[in-house]
Amino acid sequence: MGKKKTKGEYNDFLDGEKLRDNTQVRTSLQDASSAGNVSPPPPILKRGDEEIKSKASDKKKPSRPQLTHFLCLPLINAESLPQLEQSLDDFKKELERDGVVPMKAVRPLGTLHLTLGVMALDKERLEDAGKCLEELDLAKLLRESTSSSSSSSSSSPKAEAERQHMSPSLSIDLKSLVPMQPHPKTTILYATPMDTTLRLYPFACALRSHFASSGFIVDDSRPLKLHATIINTIYAKPRGRRSAQDRSQGHGPNAKSLLKLDARELVDRYEDHVWAEHVRVDRVQICNMGAKKIVDEVGEVIGEEYEEVFGKSINASL
């Protein structure tokens, strides 16, 4: 028999994008029906130093779910848009002068968000997730996060006075440029959300926990890392080298991309950079995986954004 493919295409997302290379595992079975001969032992294939036994002796691993949606906090609104648009425009001009990072690696403005968890939902479960979001008291969850941050923060008179005058709404600053993987080779650079009230992280964790306990979020043992992706080199593969599998390449610490950057100088240069200040975090969304291209009236692509399936204002009941 010839070689037979087994389809193991799992879409590994972290940031609303398909993010990891999925190598198709191939096994070959030899015809052992030769008359008068003793059947040979099952063949062993070698891939590097790893030995892969024939399909007959392999135990099938449970298939991973096809990821379809993600839970997130959007960062683009009327107030943040001008700041982030200017910051990204200036950033791209600087990159063009340096020639170190391809422009295609810079993520479109409309895709900026903070991912809380990824989902693998059919139509019925998607409706259930939407109902879960609609019934959740987000304002109460934020108030509880405020109490949590107060109990763990400084008890100085100044800190206590700041808490008493704290706005009920949540806003953050986006700062710095941080590599997802260790230096000197990385494929992801992101901006860090900074919250002086210390409410963002406990609020995000509470949201993630609520949807995970209801079975809507795929299990992930890693701690939540809130980040807004600025550069992802998976989108900057050389012409002619991209394939359908490229849409399922990695984005987390284990991301796999052909283009790896020594971004140490860039990271140092943007260590204290502020991408945007006072960005309102006022909505929770469930979005479709994969950014959709936005075209103008003549069909030219002018941007990308993630499609909201369900959304709710955090401050609706404040």
C-alpha positions as CSV (number, residue, x, y, z in Angstrom):
1,M,0.0,0.0,0.0
2,G,1.1,3.6,-0.6
3,K,1.4,6.2,2.1
4,K,-1.8,7.1,3.8
5,K,-2.5,10.5,5.5
6,T,-4.3,10.9,8.7
7,K,-5.9,14.3,9.1
8,G,-4.8,15.8,12.4
9,E,-5.5,19.4,11.7
10,Y,-6.1,21.1,15.0
11,N,-6.5,24.8,15.0
12,D,-4.5,26.0,18.0
13,F,-5.5,29.5,18.8
14,L,-4.5,31.9,21.5
15,D,-5.3,35.3,20.0
16,G,-8.4,34.7,17.9
17,E,-6.1,33.5,15.1
18,K,-5.2,30.0,13.9
19,L,-1.8,29.7,15.4
20,R,0.2,26.5,15.1
21,D,1.6,24.3,12.4
22,N,-0.2,21.0,12.2
23,T,2.1,18.4,10.8
24,Q,0.2,15.6,9.1
25,V,1.3,12.3,10.6
26,R,1.9,9.7,7.9
27,T,2.1,6.0,8.5
28,S,2.8,3.3,5.9
29,L,1.7,-0.3,6.0
30,Q,3.6,-2.8,4.0
31,D,2.0,-5.7,2.2
32,A,2.9,-8.7,4.3
33,S,1.0,-11.3,2.2
34,S,3.9,-12.7,0.2
35,A,3.3,-16.5,-0.3
36,G,5.7,-18.8,1.5
37,N,7.4,-16.1,3.5
38,V,7.1,-15.4,7.2
39,S,5.5,-12.1,7.9
40,P,8.2,-9.5,8.9
41,P,7.8,-7.6,12.1
42,P,5.9,-4.3,12.0
43,P,8.0,-1.6,10.3
44,I,9.4,1.2,12.3
45,L,9.7,4.7,10.9
46,K,12.2,7.2,12.1
47,R,11.8,10.9,12.3
48,G,15.0,12.3,13.7
49,D,15.8,10.5,16.9
50,E,12.1,9.6,17.5
51,E,10.8,6.2,16.5
52,I,7.3,5.9,15.4
53,K,5.7,2.4,15.4
54,S,3.4,1.3,12.7
55,K,-0.2,2.2,12.7
56,A,-1.2,-1.3,13.8
57,S,0.6,-0.9,17.1
58,D,-0.2,2.7,17.7
59,K,-2.8,3.8,20.2
60,K,-5.0,6.5,18.8
61,K,-4.8,9.8,20.7
62,P,-8.1,11.5,21.3
63,S,-8.8,14.2,18.6
64,R,-8.6,17.8,19.7
65,P,-11.6,20.0,19.2
66,Q,-11.9,22.3,16.3
67,L,-11.7,25.8,17.7
68,T,-14.4,28.1,16.5
69,H,-14.7,31.2,18.8
70,F,-13.0,33.1,21.5
71,L,-13.9,35.3,24.5
72,C,-12.3,38.7,24.7
73,L,-12.1,42.3,25.8
74,P,-12.1,44.6,22.7
75,L,-9.7,47.5,22.8
76,I,-11.0,49.6,19.8
77,N,-13.6,52.2,20.5
78,A,-14.2,55.8,19.6
79,E,-11.7,57.2,22.1
80,S,-8.9,54.7,21.6
81,L,-9.1,54.5,17.8
82,P,-7.3,57.8,17.0
83,Q,-4.5,57.1,19.5
84,L,-3.9,53.5,18.4
85,E,-4.1,54.4,14.7
86,Q,-1.5,57.1,15.1
87,S,0.8,54.9,17.2
88,L,0.6,52.0,14.7
89,D,1.2,54.4,11.7
90,D,4.3,55.8,13.4
91,F,5.5,52.3,14.3
92,K,5.2,51.1,10.8
93,K,7.1,54.0,9.4
94,E,9.9,53.3,11.8
95,L,9.9,49.6,10.8
96,E,10.0,50.6,7.2
97,R,13.1,52.7,7.8
98,D,14.8,49.9,9.7
99,G,13.8,47.1,7.4
100,V,14.0,44.5,10.2
101,V,10.3,43.6,10.4
102,P,8.1,43.0,7.3
103,M,5.0,45.2,7.3
104,K,2.7,42.2,6.9
105,A,3.8,41.1,10.4
106,V,2.2,44.1,12.0
107,R,-1.4,43.3,13.0
108,P,-4.2,45.5,11.7
109,L,-5.6,48.1,14.0
110,G,-9.1,46.5,14.1
111,T,-7.7,43.2,15.5
112,L,-6.4,44.5,18.8
113,H,-8.0,42.9,21.8
114,L,-7.3,40.9,25.0
115,T,-8.1,37.2,24.6
116,L,-9.6,35.5,27.7
117,G,-10.1,32.0,26.3
118,V,-10.8,30.0,23.2
119,M,-13.9,27.9,22.4
120,A,-14.9,24.9,20.4
121,L,-18.7,25.3,20.0
122,D,-21.4,23.9,17.7
123,K,-24.4,26.1,16.9
124,E,-26.4,25.0,19.9
125,R,-23.5,25.5,22.4
126,L,-22.7,28.8,20.8
127,E,-26.3,30.0,21.6
128,D,-25.8,28.7,25.2
129,A,-22.6,30.7,25.5
130,G,-24.3,33.8,24.3
131,K,-27.1,33.3,26.9
132,C,-24.4,32.8,29.6
133,L,-22.9,36.1,28.6
134,E,-26.3,37.9,28.5
135,E,-27.3,36.6,32.0
136,L,-23.9,37.4,33.6
137,D,-23.8,40.6,35.8
138,L,-20.6,42.1,34.5
139,A,-20.8,45.2,36.6
140,K,-21.1,43.0,39.8
141,L,-18.1,41.0,38.6
142,L,-16.1,44.2,38.2
143,R,-17.1,45.4,41.6
144,E,-16.0,42.1,43.1
145,S,-12.7,42.5,41.3
146,T,-12.4,46.0,42.9
147,S,-12.8,44.5,46.3
148,S,-10.3,41.8,45.5
149,S,-7.7,44.4,44.4
150,S,-8.3,46.5,47.5
151,S,-7.7,43.6,49.8
152,S,-4.4,42.8,48.1
153,S,-3.1,46.3,47.5
154,S,-1.5,48.9,49.8
155,S,-3.5,50.0,52.8
156,S,-1.8,53.4,52.9
157,P,-4.1,56.5,53.4
158,K,-3.3,57.7,49.8
159,A,-4.1,54.3,48.3
160,E,-7.3,54.1,50.3
161,A,-8.3,57.6,49.1
162,E,-7.7,56.6,45.5
163,R,-9.9,53.6,45.9
164,Q,-12.7,55.6,47.3
165,H,-12.6,57.9,44.3
166,M,-12.1,55.1,41.8
167,S,-14.2,55.3,38.7
168,P,-16.8,52.5,38.3
169,S,-15.7,52.1,34.7
170,L,-12.4,50.4,33.8
171,S,-9.7,51.9,31.7
172,I,-6.1,50.9,30.9
173,D,-2.9,52.1,29.2
174,L,-1.2,50.0,26.6
175,K,2.6,50.1,27.0
176,S,5.9,48.6,26.0
177,L,6.7,45.9,23.4
178,V,7.3,42.5,24.9
179,P,8.4,39.3,23.2
180,M,6.2,36.2,23.6
181,Q,9.2,33.8,23.3
182,P,12.6,34.1,24.9
183,H,15.3,36.2,23.2
184,P,17.0,36.3,20.7
185,K,14.5,34.6,18.4
186,T,10.8,35.5,18.7
187,T,7.8,35.6,16.4
188,I,5.4,37.6,18.6
189,L,5.7,41.0,20.1
190,Y,2.8,42.5,22.2
191,A,1.8,45.5,24.2
192,T,1.1,45.1,27.9
193,P,-2.2,46.4,29.4
194,M,-1.5,48.5,32.5
195,D,-4.2,49.1,35.1
196,T,-3.4,51.3,38.0
197,T,-6.6,50.2,39.8
198,L,-5.5,46.5,39.7
199,R,-8.9,45.4,38.6
200,L,-8.3,44.2,35.1
201,Y,-6.6,41.0,35.8
202,P,-8.9,39.7,38.5
203,F,-11.9,40.7,36.4
204,A,-10.5,38.9,33.4
205,C,-9.7,35.8,35.4
206,A,-13.2,35.8,36.9
207,L,-14.7,36.0,33.4
208,R,-12.5,33.2,32.1
209,S,-13.3,31.0,35.2
210,H,-17.0,31.6,34.8
211,F,-17.1,30.5,31.2
212,A,-14.7,27.6,31.8
213,S,-16.8,26.2,34.7
214,S,-19.8,26.3,32.4
215,G,-17.8,24.2,29.8
216,F,-17.6,26.9,27.1
217,I,-13.8,27.5,27.2
218,V,-11.3,24.9,26.2
219,D,-9.2,23.7,29.1
220,D,-5.9,25.5,29.4
221,S,-3.6,25.0,32.4
222,R,-1.5,28.0,31.6
223,P,-2.0,31.2,33.6
224,L,-3.9,33.9,31.8
225,K,-1.5,36.3,30.0
226,L,-3.3,39.5,28.9
227,H,-1.6,40.9,25.9
228,A,-2.4,42.9,22.7
229,T,-0.5,41.5,19.8
230,I,1.4,44.1,17.7
231,I,3.6,41.8,15.6
232,N,3.1,38.2,14.5
233,T,5.5,37.0,11.9
234,I,3.3,34.2,10.8
235,Y,1.6,36.7,8.5
236,A,4.8,37.7,6.9
237,K,5.8,34.4,5.2
238,P,7.6,34.8,1.9
239,R,5.4,34.9,-1.2
240,G,4.8,31.3,-2.5
241,R,5.6,29.7,0.8
242,R,2.2,30.0,2.4
243,S,-0.3,27.2,2.3
244,A,-3.6,26.2,3.8
245,Q,-1.8,24.9,6.8
246,D,-0.2,28.3,7.5
247,R,-3.7,29.4,8.7
248,S,-3.2,27.0,11.7
249,Q,0.2,28.1,12.9
250,G,1.2,29.0,16.4
251,H,1.0,32.2,18.4
252,G,1.8,31.4,22.0
253,P,5.2,30.7,23.6
254,N,5.4,27.6,21.4
255,A,4.5,29.4,18.2
256,K,6.1,28.1,15.0
257,S,6.9,30.5,12.2
258,L,9.6,30.5,9.5
259,L,10.5,34.1,10.4
260,K,12.1,34.6,13.8
261,L,13.2,38.0,15.0
262,D,16.1,39.1,17.1
263,A,14.0,41.9,18.6
264,R,16.2,42.9,21.5
265,E,16.9,46.4,20.1
266,L,13.3,47.0,19.2
267,V,12.1,45.8,22.6
268,D,14.6,48.1,24.4
269,R,13.6,51.0,22.2
270,Y,9.9,50.6,23.1
271,E,10.4,49.6,26.7
272,D,8.7,52.8,27.9
273,H,6.5,53.4,24.9
274,V,2.9,54.2,25.4
275,W,0.6,53.0,22.6
276,A,-2.5,54.5,24.0
277,E,-3.7,55.9,27.3
278,H,-7.1,55.7,29.1
279,V,-8.4,53.0,26.8
280,R,-11.9,52.1,28.0
281,V,-12.5,48.4,28.6
282,D,-16.3,48.5,28.6
283,R,-17.4,45.4,26.7
284,V,-17.1,41.6,26.6
285,Q,-17.3,39.8,23.3
286,I,-17.6,36.3,21.9
287,C,-16.1,36.5,18.4
288,N,-15.5,34.2,15.5
289,M,-12.0,32.8,15.0
290,G,-10.1,34.4,12.2
291,A,-10.1,38.1,11.4
292,K,-12.4,39.2,8.5
293,K,-11.0,41.5,5.8
294,I,-12.8,44.9,5.4
295,V,-13.1,46.1,1.8
296,D,-14.1,49.5,0.5
297,E,-16.6,50.1,-2.3
298,V,-14.1,49.1,-5.0
299,G,-13.1,45.9,-3.3
300,E,-9.8,47.0,-1.9
301,V,-8.9,45.6,1.5
302,I,-8.7,48.5,4.0
303,G,-8.5,46.7,7.3
304,E,-9.3,43.6,9.3
305,E,-11.4,42.9,12.4
306,Y,-13.0,40.1,14.3
307,E,-16.7,39.5,13.9
308,E,-18.7,39.8,17.1
309,V,-21.3,37.0,17.6
310,F,-22.4,38.1,21.1
311,G,-21.4,41.1,23.1
312,K,-22.4,42.9,26.3
313,S,-21.5,46.2,27.9
314,I,-19.7,45.9,31.2
315,N,-21.2,49.1,32.6
316,A,-24.8,48.4,31.5
317,S,-26.0,47.9,35.1
318,L,-23.8,50.4,36.9
